[in-house]
Amino acid sequence: MDPYLEFEFEGQIKKSEVCQKGGTTPTWTDTICFQRARDFLLNIKLWDYERYKAHDLIASTEINVSEIMAQGSKDADV
């Protein structure tokens, strides 16, 4: 499996690098940044990269960014 992450926040979509042969324990060192204005939900999808066919959706979740920011940080590591 060659997984990557897709992040959607306030209509912006950003993707991580593909973790080649990441299997079931992928790791990333990517930094993904968004400017927050009004939306508080960060949507995250985990995909399996496929070279010659549609990528496979493995999992998805939503994170309420306002809960993280309420902990007193302008920046949040998720």
C-alpha positions in Angstrom: 0.0 0.0 0.0 1.2 3.5 -0.9 -0.9 5.8 1.3 -1.2 9.6 1.3 -3.4 12.1 3.2 -5.8 14.6 1.7 -6.8 17.6 3.9 -9.8 19.9 3.2 -10.3 23.1 5.2 -12.5 26.0 4.1 -12.7 24.8 0.5 -8.9 24.4 0.2 -7.6 20.9 -0.5 -4.0 19.9 0.2 -2.2 16.6 0.0 0.7 14.9 1.6 3.4 13.1 -0.2 2.8 9.5 -1.0 4.4 7.2 1.6 5.9 4.6 -0.8 5.4 1.1 0.5 4.1 2.7 3.8 1.8 -0.3 4.3 -0.2 -0.2 7.5 2.3 1.9 9.4 3.0 5.0 7.2 4.8 8.0 8.5 5.0 11.5 7.0 7.1 14.6 7.8 5.0 16.9 5.6 3.8 20.3 7.0 0.3 21.3 5.8 -0.8 24.9 6.6 -4.2 26.6 6.3 -5.4 30.0 7.2 -8.4 29.8 9.5 -11.3 32.3 8.9 -14.7 30.8 9.7 -14.8 27.0 9.3 -13.8 24.8 12.2 -13.9 21.4 10.6 -10.7 19.9 9.1 -11.6 16.9 6.9 -8.9 14.3 6.5 -8.9 11.4 4.0 -6.4 8.5 3.8 -6.0 7.2 0.3 -4.0 4.4 -1.3 -2.2 5.7 -4.3 -2.8 3.6 -7.5 -0.8 4.4 -10.6 -3.1 3.0 -13.2 -6.6 3.1 -11.7 -8.7 5.2 -9.3 -7.1 5.7 -5.8 -8.7 3.7 -3.0 -10.2 5.6 -0.1 -9.1 3.8 3.1 -10.5 6.0 5.9 -11.8 9.5 6.6 -12.4 11.7 9.6 -13.3 15.2 10.7 -11.4 17.2 13.4 -13.0 20.2 15.1 -10.2 22.7 15.0 -11.8 25.0 17.5 -11.4 22.4 20.2 -7.6 22.2 19.5 -7.3 26.0 19.3 -9.2 26.4 22.6 -6.2 24.8 24.3 -4.4 28.1 23.8 -2.2 27.6 20.8 -2.3 29.6 17.5 -0.6 26.6 15.8 -1.8 23.0 16.2 -0.1 19.7 15.4 -2.6 17.1 14.4 
